[in-house]
Amino acid sequence: MAANSETVVCRRVGGFAGNSIRGMGANMDRMLGVVTYGVGTLIAFAIIAWLIVAIIQDVTQKKHTVLRNYPVIGRLRFFFEDLGEYFRQYFFAGDRDEMPFNRATRGWVYKEAKNEGGIIGFGSSNDLREPGNILFVNHPYPVLEEDRLPTPSLMIGEGYCTHPFEARSIVNVSGMSFGAISEPAVRALSMGAAEAGCWMDTGEGGLAPYHLSGGCDVIMQMGTAKYGMRDLDGNFSPEKVRELAKSVKAFEIKLSQGAKPGKGGVLPGAKVTEEIARIRGIPKGEDSISPNRHLDIANVNDLLDKIAYMRELTGRPVGVKTAIGGWDFTNELCDAILRRGREYAPDFLAIDGAEGGSGAAPQTLFDHMALPIAEALPRVVDSLIQSDLKSRIRVIASGKLVTSARASWALCVGADFINTARGFMFALGCIQAMRCHQNTCPTGITTHNKRLQRGLVVEEKYLRVGNYCKNMNKEIDMIAHSCGLRHARELKREHVRIVQTANQSIALNMLHPYPAVGSRGPSKAV
Protein backbone atom coordinates (compact mmCIF):
# COMPACT_ATOMS: atom_id res chain seq x y z
CA MET A 1 0.00 0.00 0.00
CA ALA A 2 2.79 2.35 0.98
CA ALA A 3 4.64 1.52 -2.20
CA ASN A 4 1.60 2.33 -4.31
CA SER A 5 1.16 5.68 -2.52
CA GLU A 6 4.79 6.56 -3.20
CA THR A 7 4.35 5.65 -6.85
CA VAL A 8 1.28 7.84 -7.14
CA VAL A 9 3.07 10.73 -5.42
CA CYS A 10 6.10 10.39 -7.69
CA ARG A 11 3.90 10.35 -10.78
CA ARG A 12 2.11 13.49 -9.61
CA VAL A 13 5.37 15.23 -8.79
CA GLY A 14 6.82 14.15 -12.15
CA GLY A 15 3.75 15.36 -13.92
CA PHE A 16 3.92 18.71 -12.17
CA ALA A 17 7.62 18.99 -13.07
CA GLY A 18 6.99 18.04 -16.69
CA ASN A 19 4.18 20.56 -16.94
CA SER A 20 6.43 23.22 -15.41
CA ILE A 21 9.26 22.50 -17.87
CA ARG A 22 6.85 22.51 -20.81
CA GLY A 23 5.45 25.77 -19.56
CA MET A 24 8.89 27.28 -19.27
CA GLY A 25 9.73 26.10 -22.81
CA ALA A 26 6.58 27.68 -24.16
CA ASN A 27 7.38 30.94 -22.39
CA MET A 28 10.91 30.90 -23.81
CA ASP A 29 9.55 30.27 -27.30
CA ARG A 30 7.22 33.23 -26.89
CA MET A 31 10.08 35.41 -25.62
CA LEU A 32 12.34 34.34 -28.53
CA GLY A 33 9.52 35.06 -30.95
CA VAL A 34 9.09 38.54 -29.49
CA VAL A 35 12.86 39.19 -29.63
CA THR A 36 13.12 37.87 -33.19
CA TYR A 37 10.16 39.97 -34.24
CA GLY A 38 11.70 43.00 -32.59
CA VAL A 39 15.10 42.48 -34.21
CA GLY A 40 13.50 41.88 -37.58
CA THR A 41 11.45 45.03 -37.19
CA LEU A 42 14.57 47.06 -36.29
CA ILE A 43 16.42 45.65 -39.31
CA ALA A 44 13.51 46.47 -41.57
CA PHE A 45 13.31 50.02 -40.20
CA ALA A 46 17.13 50.39 -40.62
CA ILE A 47 16.94 49.25 -44.25
CA ILE A 48 14.04 51.60 -44.96
CA ALA A 49 15.89 54.48 -43.26
CA TRP A 50 19.05 53.75 -45.27
CA LEU A 51 17.05 53.60 -48.50
CA ILE A 52 15.44 56.96 -47.76
CA VAL A 53 18.81 58.57 -46.95
CA ALA A 54 20.45 56.98 -50.01
CA ILE A 55 17.64 58.11 -52.31
CA ILE A 56 17.89 61.67 -51.00
CA GLN A 57 21.67 61.67 -51.38
CA ASP A 58 21.57 60.22 -54.88
CA VAL A 59 18.83 62.54 -56.15
CA THR A 60 20.42 65.68 -54.73
CA GLN A 61 24.08 65.01 -55.66
CA LYS A 62 25.30 66.58 -58.92
CA LYS A 63 28.35 64.54 -59.92
CA HIS A 64 26.76 61.37 -61.27
CA THR A 65 23.93 61.50 -63.80
CA VAL A 66 23.07 57.81 -63.40
CA LEU A 67 22.51 58.19 -59.65
CA ARG A 68 20.32 61.27 -60.09
CA ASN A 69 18.10 59.43 -62.55
CA TYR A 70 18.23 55.98 -60.93
CA PRO A 71 18.83 56.41 -57.18
CA VAL A 72 20.15 53.37 -55.27
CA ILE A 73 19.84 51.04 -58.30
CA GLY A 74 22.44 53.16 -60.09
CA ARG A 75 24.96 52.27 -57.40
CA LEU A 76 25.12 48.75 -58.80
CA ARG A 77 26.77 50.17 -61.89
CA PHE A 78 29.74 51.49 -59.88
CA PHE A 79 29.88 48.32 -57.78
CA PHE A 80 30.17 46.05 -60.83
CA GLU A 81 32.57 48.48 -62.53
CA ASP A 82 34.95 48.18 -59.55
CA LEU A 83 34.69 44.41 -59.52
CA GLY A 84 34.75 44.00 -63.29
CA GLU A 85 38.49 43.56 -63.68
CA TYR A 86 38.52 40.85 -61.01
CA PHE A 87 35.61 38.98 -62.59
CA ARG A 88 37.38 39.12 -65.97
CA GLN A 89 40.64 37.96 -64.41
CA TYR A 90 39.21 34.89 -62.71
CA PHE A 91 36.13 33.91 -64.74
CA PHE A 92 36.11 35.29 -68.26
CA ALA A 93 39.62 36.03 -69.60
CA GLY A 94 41.55 33.24 -71.29
CA ASP A 95 44.99 32.14 -70.11
CA ARG A 96 46.71 34.37 -72.69
CA ASP A 97 44.28 37.30 -72.77
CA GLU A 98 45.13 39.61 -69.86
CA MET A 99 47.37 42.64 -69.52
CA PRO A 100 49.86 43.56 -68.23
CA PHE A 101 50.53 39.88 -67.49
CA ASN A 102 48.26 37.01 -68.45
CA ARG A 103 47.35 34.02 -66.31
CA ALA A 104 49.73 31.69 -68.15
CA THR A 105 52.72 33.94 -67.42
CA ARG A 106 51.78 34.46 -63.78
CA GLY A 107 51.22 30.72 -63.35
CA TRP A 108 54.64 30.00 -64.85
CA VAL A 109 56.34 32.37 -62.39
CA TYR A 110 54.40 30.90 -59.45
CA LYS A 111 55.57 27.40 -60.39
CA GLU A 112 59.18 28.50 -60.73
CA ALA A 113 59.02 30.27 -57.37
CA LYS A 114 57.55 27.20 -55.67
CA ASN A 115 60.18 25.00 -57.32
CA GLU A 116 57.46 22.94 -58.97
CA GLY A 117 59.05 23.06 -62.43
CA GLY A 118 57.60 24.56 -65.60
CA ILE A 119 56.31 21.22 -66.91
CA ILE A 120 53.00 21.02 -68.81
CA GLY A 121 51.21 18.39 -70.84
CA PHE A 122 49.25 18.13 -74.11
CA GLY A 123 50.88 21.12 -75.80
CA SER A 124 51.30 24.85 -75.39
CA SER A 125 48.52 27.45 -75.28
CA ASN A 126 50.96 29.95 -76.80
CA ASP A 127 49.89 30.79 -80.36
CA LEU A 128 53.11 30.38 -82.36
CA ARG A 129 51.56 32.28 -85.28
CA GLU A 130 51.11 35.50 -83.28
CA PRO A 131 53.33 38.37 -84.58
CA GLY A 132 56.13 39.19 -82.16
CA ASN A 133 56.39 35.65 -80.82
CA ILE A 134 59.88 34.39 -79.98
CA LEU A 135 61.11 31.17 -81.58
CA PHE A 136 64.56 29.87 -80.66
CA VAL A 137 66.61 28.02 -83.27
CA ASN A 138 67.19 24.53 -81.95
CA HIS A 139 70.44 22.82 -82.90
CA PRO A 140 70.27 19.32 -84.44
CA TYR A 141 73.01 18.27 -82.02
CA PRO A 142 72.41 20.03 -78.69
CA VAL A 143 75.20 20.23 -76.15
CA LEU A 144 75.69 17.15 -74.03
CA GLU A 145 75.56 17.58 -70.30
CA GLU A 146 79.26 16.81 -69.87
CA ASP A 147 80.16 19.53 -72.40
CA ARG A 148 78.15 22.28 -70.72
CA LEU A 149 79.93 25.12 -68.94
CA PRO A 150 78.73 27.23 -66.02
CA THR A 151 77.56 30.65 -67.16
CA PRO A 152 80.44 32.98 -66.27
CA SER A 153 80.06 36.01 -64.05
CA LEU A 154 80.98 39.44 -65.43
CA MET A 155 82.94 42.27 -63.85
CA ILE A 156 81.40 45.74 -63.80
CA GLY A 157 83.76 48.72 -63.68
CA GLU A 158 86.95 46.69 -63.84
CA GLY A 159 89.94 48.90 -64.61
CA TYR A 160 88.00 52.10 -64.08
CA CYS A 161 87.15 52.18 -60.36
CA THR A 162 88.72 51.18 -57.07
CA HIS A 163 86.13 48.52 -56.23
CA PRO A 164 84.79 46.78 -59.38
CA PHE A 165 81.74 44.60 -58.91
CA GLU A 166 81.53 40.91 -59.85
CA ALA A 167 77.97 40.20 -60.98
CA ARG A 168 77.26 36.49 -60.75
CA SER A 169 73.64 36.13 -61.87
CA ILE A 170 72.11 36.95 -65.25
CA VAL A 171 68.72 37.65 -63.62
CA ASN A 172 68.52 40.32 -60.90
CA VAL A 173 66.05 42.33 -58.82
CA SER A 174 65.14 45.61 -60.49
CA GLY A 175 64.62 48.89 -58.64
CA MET A 176 61.74 48.88 -56.16
CA SER A 177 62.04 51.44 -53.39
CA PHE A 178 61.19 50.95 -49.75
CA GLY A 179 57.98 52.93 -49.76
CA ALA A 180 56.68 51.60 -53.04
CA ILE A 181 57.00 48.14 -51.46
CA SER A 182 56.73 47.12 -47.82
CA GLU A 183 59.29 46.25 -45.18
CA PRO A 184 58.65 42.46 -45.27
CA ALA A 185 58.77 42.54 -49.08
CA VAL A 186 62.17 44.27 -49.05
CA ARG A 187 63.52 41.84 -46.44
CA ALA A 188 62.27 38.81 -48.39
CA LEU A 189 63.82 40.14 -51.60
CA SER A 190 67.13 40.82 -49.86
CA MET A 191 67.29 37.34 -48.34
CA GLY A 192 66.15 35.68 -51.58
CA ALA A 193 68.68 37.63 -53.65
CA ALA A 194 71.45 36.50 -51.31
CA GLU A 195 70.20 32.90 -51.62
CA ALA A 196 70.30 33.08 -55.43
CA GLY A 197 73.47 35.15 -55.74
CA CYS A 198 71.89 38.07 -57.59
CA TRP A 199 71.91 41.78 -56.90
CA MET A 200 69.07 43.94 -55.60
CA ASP A 201 68.46 47.51 -56.78
CA THR A 202 67.17 49.88 -54.07
CA GLY A 203 65.01 52.01 -56.33
CA GLU A 204 65.04 55.77 -55.79
CA GLY A 205 63.73 55.76 -52.20
CA GLY A 206 67.11 55.53 -50.50
CA LEU A 207 68.96 52.70 -48.76
CA ALA A 208 66.88 51.12 -45.98
CA PRO A 209 68.34 48.72 -43.41
CA TYR A 210 66.04 46.07 -44.87
CA HIS A 211 67.95 46.16 -48.18
CA LEU A 212 71.04 45.03 -46.29
CA SER A 213 69.32 42.62 -43.91
CA GLY A 214 69.69 39.57 -46.17
CA GLY A 215 73.33 40.14 -47.06
CA CYS A 216 72.83 40.37 -50.85
CA ASP A 217 74.72 42.58 -53.30
CA VAL A 218 73.01 45.98 -53.44
CA ILE A 219 72.98 48.61 -56.19
CA MET A 220 72.07 52.04 -54.82
CA GLN A 221 69.93 54.13 -57.14
CA MET A 222 70.25 57.90 -57.23
CA GLY A 223 66.89 59.28 -58.30
CA THR A 224 66.14 62.83 -59.32
CA ALA A 225 65.27 63.79 -55.71
CA LYS A 226 68.47 62.14 -54.44
CA TYR A 227 66.62 60.49 -51.56
CA GLY A 228 68.99 58.99 -49.01
CA MET A 229 71.84 61.15 -50.36
CA ARG A 230 70.58 64.49 -49.07
CA ASP A 231 71.45 66.67 -46.10
CA LEU A 232 68.83 68.26 -43.86
CA ASP A 233 68.32 71.07 -46.39
CA GLY A 234 67.71 68.64 -49.25
CA ASN A 235 71.06 69.21 -50.93
CA PHE A 236 73.33 66.44 -52.25
CA SER A 237 75.63 65.24 -49.46
CA PRO A 238 79.06 63.84 -50.48
CA GLU A 239 79.61 62.67 -46.90
CA LYS A 240 76.46 60.53 -46.95
CA VAL A 241 77.37 59.06 -50.33
CA ARG A 242 80.86 58.10 -49.15
CA GLU A 243 79.26 56.37 -46.17
CA LEU A 244 76.76 54.57 -48.41
CA ALA A 245 79.62 53.34 -50.60
CA LYS A 246 80.79 51.16 -47.72
CA SER A 247 77.57 49.12 -47.92
CA VAL A 248 76.68 48.92 -51.62
CA LYS A 249 78.35 47.44 -54.70
CA ALA A 250 77.50 50.12 -57.28
CA PHE A 251 75.53 53.31 -57.89
CA GLU A 252 72.88 53.88 -60.56
CA ILE A 253 71.92 57.37 -61.77
CA LYS A 254 68.27 57.18 -62.81
CA LEU A 255 67.40 59.51 -65.66
CA SER A 256 64.00 57.92 -66.28
CA GLN A 257 62.12 54.65 -66.10
CA GLY A 258 59.85 52.83 -68.50
CA ALA A 259 56.66 53.47 -66.57
CA LYS A 260 56.95 57.26 -66.66
CA PRO A 261 59.68 58.74 -68.85
CA GLY A 262 59.86 62.49 -68.30
CA LYS A 263 58.26 62.36 -64.86
CA GLY A 264 59.78 61.70 -61.45
CA GLY A 265 58.76 59.08 -58.93
CA VAL A 266 55.41 59.33 -57.16
CA LEU A 267 54.73 57.92 -53.69
CA PRO A 268 51.27 58.87 -52.35
CA GLY A 269 51.26 60.49 -48.93
CA ALA A 270 49.30 57.58 -47.45
CA LYS A 271 52.40 55.43 -47.96
CA VAL A 272 54.91 57.94 -46.52
CA THR A 273 55.30 56.58 -43.00
CA GLU A 274 57.53 58.11 -40.35
CA GLU A 275 60.33 55.64 -41.14
CA ILE A 276 60.12 56.21 -44.91
CA ALA A 277 60.07 59.97 -44.38
CA ARG A 278 63.21 59.72 -42.23
CA ILE A 279 65.08 57.62 -44.81
CA ARG A 280 64.09 59.91 -47.68
CA GLY A 281 64.46 63.16 -45.74
CA ILE A 282 60.91 64.38 -46.42
CA PRO A 283 57.79 65.21 -44.31
CA LYS A 284 55.65 62.32 -43.08
CA GLY A 285 52.27 61.81 -44.75
CA GLU A 286 52.92 64.12 -47.72
CA ASP A 287 53.12 63.00 -51.35
CA SER A 288 56.70 62.18 -52.32
CA ILE A 289 57.09 63.59 -55.84
CA SER A 290 60.53 63.64 -57.41
CA PRO A 291 61.58 66.25 -60.00
CA ASN A 292 61.19 65.10 -63.58
CA ARG A 293 64.98 65.26 -64.07
CA HIS A 294 68.20 65.88 -62.15
CA LEU A 295 68.60 69.62 -61.65
CA ASP A 296 72.37 69.32 -62.14
CA ILE A 297 72.22 67.15 -65.30
CA ALA A 298 70.95 69.05 -68.35
CA ASN A 299 72.96 67.43 -71.16
CA VAL A 300 75.26 64.52 -71.96
CA ASN A 301 78.39 66.32 -70.76
CA ASP A 302 76.77 67.03 -67.40
CA LEU A 303 75.88 63.34 -67.19
CA LEU A 304 79.43 62.17 -67.90
CA ASP A 305 80.80 64.67 -65.39
CA LYS A 306 78.41 63.32 -62.76
CA ILE A 307 79.38 59.72 -63.51
CA ALA A 308 83.09 60.51 -63.18
CA TYR A 309 82.50 62.49 -59.98
CA MET A 310 80.44 59.73 -58.33
CA ARG A 311 82.98 57.07 -59.32
CA GLU A 312 85.85 59.13 -57.89
CA LEU A 313 83.86 59.95 -54.75
CA THR A 314 82.81 56.37 -53.97
CA GLY A 315 85.34 54.12 -55.68
CA ARG A 316 82.36 52.08 -56.93
CA PRO A 317 81.02 51.40 -60.44
CA VAL A 318 78.50 53.98 -61.60
CA GLY A 319 75.84 53.35 -64.23
CA VAL A 320 72.75 54.96 -65.75
CA LYS A 321 69.15 53.83 -65.92
CA THR A 322 66.95 55.27 -68.62
CA ALA A 323 64.05 54.67 -70.97
CA ILE A 324 64.77 55.20 -74.66
CA GLY A 325 62.81 57.46 -77.00
CA GLY A 326 64.93 57.12 -80.15
CA TRP A 327 68.49 57.09 -81.47
CA ASP A 328 69.63 60.48 -80.15
CA PHE A 329 70.44 59.73 -76.51
CA THR A 330 72.70 56.71 -77.04
CA ASN A 331 74.39 58.21 -80.10
CA GLU A 332 75.13 61.47 -78.27
CA LEU A 333 76.36 59.54 -75.24
CA CYS A 334 78.72 57.41 -77.32
CA ASP A 335 79.98 60.45 -79.27
CA ALA A 336 80.77 62.29 -76.05
CA ILE A 337 82.59 59.26 -74.57
CA LEU A 338 84.70 58.90 -77.73
CA ARG A 339 85.63 62.58 -77.51
CA ARG A 340 86.40 62.61 -73.79
CA GLY A 341 87.75 59.10 -73.19
CA ARG A 342 86.50 55.70 -72.01
CA GLU A 343 87.14 56.64 -68.38
CA TYR A 344 84.10 58.93 -68.57
CA ALA A 345 81.79 56.14 -69.74
CA PRO A 346 79.13 54.71 -67.43
CA ASP A 347 80.07 51.27 -66.20
CA PHE A 348 76.61 49.99 -67.13
CA LEU A 349 73.45 51.10 -68.88
CA ALA A 350 70.11 49.82 -67.55
CA ILE A 351 67.65 50.10 -70.44
CA ASP A 352 64.03 50.11 -69.32
CA GLY A 353 61.33 49.38 -71.88
CA ALA A 354 58.12 51.38 -71.97
CA GLU A 355 56.23 48.30 -70.75
CA GLY A 356 58.11 48.45 -67.43
CA GLY A 357 56.50 49.77 -64.31
CA SER A 358 55.95 48.32 -60.84
CA GLY A 359 55.10 51.68 -59.27
CA ALA A 360 52.53 54.45 -59.64
CA ALA A 361 52.51 56.51 -62.84
CA PRO A 362 50.08 58.55 -64.99
CA GLN A 363 48.23 56.27 -67.38
CA THR A 364 49.07 58.49 -70.37
CA LEU A 365 52.78 57.92 -69.81
CA PHE A 366 52.25 54.24 -69.08
CA ASP A 367 50.37 53.83 -72.36
CA HIS A 368 52.16 56.09 -74.81
CA MET A 369 55.65 57.23 -73.77
CA ALA A 370 59.04 55.77 -74.85
CA LEU A 371 59.98 52.67 -76.84
CA PRO A 372 59.21 49.10 -75.77
CA ILE A 373 62.24 47.00 -74.91
CA ALA A 374 62.00 45.04 -78.20
CA GLU A 375 62.84 48.25 -80.09
CA ALA A 376 64.93 50.11 -77.52
CA LEU A 377 67.44 47.38 -76.65
CA PRO A 378 68.73 46.67 -80.21
CA ARG A 379 69.20 50.40 -80.79
CA VAL A 380 71.33 50.84 -77.67
CA VAL A 381 73.42 47.71 -78.29
CA ASP A 382 74.03 48.65 -81.94
CA SER A 383 75.23 52.12 -80.98
CA LEU A 384 77.64 50.66 -78.42
CA ILE A 385 78.98 48.16 -81.00
CA GLN A 386 79.46 50.91 -83.59
CA SER A 387 81.40 52.93 -81.02
CA ASP A 388 83.46 49.91 -79.88
CA LEU A 389 82.14 50.49 -76.34
CA LYS A 390 80.20 47.26 -75.90
CA SER A 391 82.98 45.62 -73.89
CA ARG A 392 83.37 48.76 -71.75
CA ILE A 393 79.71 49.31 -70.85
CA ARG A 394 77.59 46.45 -69.50
CA VAL A 395 73.99 46.44 -70.73
CA ILE A 396 71.08 45.58 -68.41
CA ALA A 397 67.66 45.03 -69.99
CA SER A 398 64.31 45.36 -68.23
CA GLY A 399 60.65 45.65 -69.18
CA LYS A 400 58.31 42.66 -68.69
CA LEU A 401 61.21 40.21 -69.01
CA VAL A 402 59.74 37.89 -66.38
CA THR A 403 60.15 34.57 -68.24
CA SER A 404 63.27 32.69 -69.26
CA ALA A 405 62.30 32.97 -72.94
CA ARG A 406 62.03 36.77 -72.83
CA ALA A 407 65.25 37.02 -70.84
CA SER A 408 67.04 34.78 -73.36
CA TRP A 409 65.80 36.98 -76.21
CA ALA A 410 67.41 39.98 -74.48
CA LEU A 411 70.72 38.10 -74.21
CA CYS A 412 70.50 37.27 -77.92
CA VAL A 413 70.10 40.97 -78.71
CA GLY A 414 73.20 41.83 -76.69
CA ALA A 415 72.19 42.41 -73.07
CA ASP A 416 74.59 41.22 -70.37
CA PHE A 417 72.04 41.08 -67.53
CA ILE A 418 68.28 41.06 -66.97
CA ASN A 419 66.45 43.12 -64.36
CA THR A 420 62.88 42.35 -63.37
CA ALA A 421 60.69 43.86 -60.68
CA ARG A 422 57.26 42.38 -61.30
CA GLY A 423 58.70 38.90 -61.81
CA PHE A 424 60.01 39.00 -58.27
CA MET A 425 56.74 40.53 -57.06
CA PHE A 426 54.93 37.48 -58.45
CA ALA A 427 57.47 35.29 -56.68
CA LEU A 428 56.50 37.08 -53.45
CA GLY A 429 52.84 36.23 -54.09
CA CYS A 430 51.53 39.23 -56.09
CA ILE A 431 48.13 38.45 -57.65
CA GLN A 432 48.06 41.47 -60.00
CA ALA A 433 45.36 43.23 -58.00
CA MET A 434 46.51 46.56 -59.58
CA ARG A 435 46.38 48.38 -56.21
CA CYS A 436 50.09 49.16 -55.88
CA HIS A 437 49.45 52.90 -55.47
CA GLN A 438 46.50 52.62 -53.03
CA ASN A 439 48.21 51.13 -49.96
CA THR A 440 45.64 48.30 -50.00
CA CYS A 441 47.68 45.51 -51.61
CA PRO A 442 45.96 42.26 -50.54
CA THR A 443 49.26 40.33 -50.50
CA GLY A 444 51.17 42.77 -48.29
CA ILE A 445 53.79 43.60 -50.95
CA THR A 446 52.99 47.24 -51.72
CA THR A 447 51.18 48.29 -48.55
CA HIS A 448 52.28 49.63 -45.17
CA ASN A 449 49.13 48.35 -43.48
CA LYS A 450 50.47 46.00 -40.80
CA ARG A 451 47.39 43.78 -40.95
CA LEU A 452 47.87 43.18 -44.68
CA GLN A 453 51.64 42.80 -44.32
CA ARG A 454 51.03 39.95 -41.89
CA GLY A 455 50.12 37.72 -44.85
CA LEU A 456 53.65 38.02 -46.29
CA VAL A 457 55.74 35.55 -44.28
CA VAL A 458 59.35 36.49 -44.96
CA GLU A 459 60.75 33.11 -43.91
CA GLU A 460 58.61 31.44 -46.58
CA LYS A 461 58.68 34.03 -49.37
CA TYR A 462 62.44 34.58 -49.49
CA LEU A 463 62.83 30.94 -50.56
CA ARG A 464 60.44 31.57 -53.45
CA VAL A 465 62.41 34.64 -54.48
CA GLY A 466 65.58 32.55 -54.54
CA ASN A 467 63.88 29.69 -56.40
CA TYR A 468 62.52 32.01 -59.07
CA CYS A 469 65.92 33.57 -59.75
CA LYS A 470 67.79 30.26 -59.78
CA ASN A 471 65.20 28.56 -62.00
CA MET A 472 65.20 31.51 -64.41
CA ASN A 473 68.97 31.22 -64.77
CA LYS A 474 68.68 27.46 -65.13
CA GLU A 475 66.08 27.66 -67.91
CA ILE A 476 68.03 30.37 -69.77
CA ASP A 477 70.93 27.92 -69.80
CA MET A 478 68.55 25.19 -70.97
CA ILE A 479 67.56 27.33 -73.96
CA ALA A 480 71.24 27.97 -74.74
CA HIS A 481 72.04 24.24 -74.58
CA SER A 482 69.14 23.48 -76.93
CA CYS A 483 70.63 26.01 -79.36
CA GLY A 484 73.91 24.09 -79.29
CA LEU A 485 75.71 26.49 -76.94
CA ARG A 486 77.76 25.69 -73.86
CA HIS A 487 76.31 28.49 -71.70
CA ALA A 488 73.86 31.39 -71.89
CA ARG A 489 76.41 34.11 -72.62
CA GLU A 490 77.03 32.52 -76.03
CA LEU A 491 73.51 33.38 -77.21
CA LYS A 492 73.52 35.62 -80.29
CA ARG A 493 70.91 37.15 -82.60
CA GLU A 494 71.09 34.26 -85.04
CA HIS A 495 69.79 31.93 -82.31
CA VAL A 496 66.29 33.45 -82.22
CA ARG A 497 63.57 34.20 -84.76
CA ILE A 498 60.68 36.67 -84.46
CA VAL A 499 57.25 35.87 -85.92
CA GLN A 500 56.24 38.59 -88.40
CA THR A 501 52.94 37.21 -89.74
CA ALA A 502 51.13 33.91 -89.32
CA ASN A 503 53.54 31.06 -90.11
CA GLN A 504 56.32 33.45 -91.18
CA SER A 505 59.30 34.39 -88.98
CA ILE A 506 62.62 36.15 -89.49
CA ALA A 507 65.99 35.66 -87.79
CA LEU A 508 66.82 38.43 -85.35
CA ASN A 509 70.18 39.06 -87.03
CA MET A 510 68.26 39.80 -90.24
CA LEU A 511 65.73 42.00 -88.49
CA HIS A 512 68.51 43.82 -86.60
CA PRO A 513 71.81 43.18 -88.45
CA TYR A 514 75.00 43.57 -86.43
CA PRO A 515 76.73 46.87 -87.26
CA ALA A 516 80.45 47.03 -87.97
CA VAL A 517 82.53 47.32 -84.80
CA GLY A 518 84.08 50.76 -84.46
CA SER A 519 82.24 52.17 -87.46
CA ARG A 520 81.38 55.27 -85.44
CA GLY A 521 84.41 57.50 -84.86
CA PRO A 522 84.80 60.45 -82.49
CA SER A 523 82.49 63.25 -83.63
CA LYS A 524 83.33 66.92 -83.52
CA ALA A 525 82.65 68.74 -80.29
CA VAL A 526 79.39 70.64 -80.25
Number of C-alpha atoms within 10 A of each C-alpha: 6 7 8 9 10 11 12 12 12 12 12 12 12 12 12 12 12 12 12 12 12 12 12 12 12 12 12 12 12 12 12 12 12 12 12 12 12 12 12 12 12 12 12 12 12 12 12 12 12 12 14 13 12 16 17 14 15 23 17 12 11 10 9 11 13 16 23 18 12 13 18 20 12 16 15 11 12 12 10 12 12 11 10 11 16 16 13 13 18 11 9 11 15 14 17 14 14 15 9 11 16 16 19 16 16 22 14 19 28 24 18 25 28 16 16 11 13 13 8 8 5 5 6 8 10 11 10 16 14 15 15 14 16 18 18 20 16 15 14 9 10 16 19 12 9 7 11 15 14 10 18 13 13 16 15 25 27 16 11 22 19 14 18 19 18 14 19 18 22 28 30 26 26 26 25 26 23 28 28 28 23 25 24 25 27 28 24 28 31 29 26 33 31 22 19 23 20 22 25 29 25 27 23 28 30 26 25 20 13 19 28 20 15 19 16 22 24 23 26 28 29 24 26 23 25 24 25 25 26 20 15 9 9 15 12 16 15 15 13 13 19 16 12 19 18 11 15 22 24 27 27 27 25 23 21 24 27 28 29 28 25 16 19 23 26 18 22 18 16 16 25 23 16 13 13 22 20 14 20 26 20 18 15 18 15 15 15 23 15 19 16 17 18 19 9 10 15 10 11 17 16 11 21 20 14 18 24 18 14 21 25 15 14 23 20 26 28 31 26 23 23 18 30 27 17 14 12 9 16 20 19 16 19 26 21 22 22 21 14 15 11 16 18 21 27 27 29 23 22 25 26 31 29 29 24 23 23 24 21 19 19 11 11 10 16 18 12 14 20 24 18 21 24 18 16 21 25 21 18 24 22 22 24 25 20 19 22 19 19 20 10 19 20 23 25 25 29 30 28 24 24 25 19 21 17 18 26 31 25 26 24 24 26 24 26 22 23 25 27 26 24 24 27 27 23 23 27 28 21 20 15 21 13 15 14 19 20 14 22 18 23 21 20 27 27 30 26 22 16 12 10 17 22 12 14 20 14 21 13 12 23 29 22 27 30 28 24 31 28 24 21 24 21 15 19 27 25 18 22 28 25 19 23 21 23 23 21 26 22 16 25 19 21 16 24 22 22 19 19 14 13 11 10 13 20 15 18 23 16 11 13 14 13 16 15 12 15 14 12 18 13 16 13 9 8 4
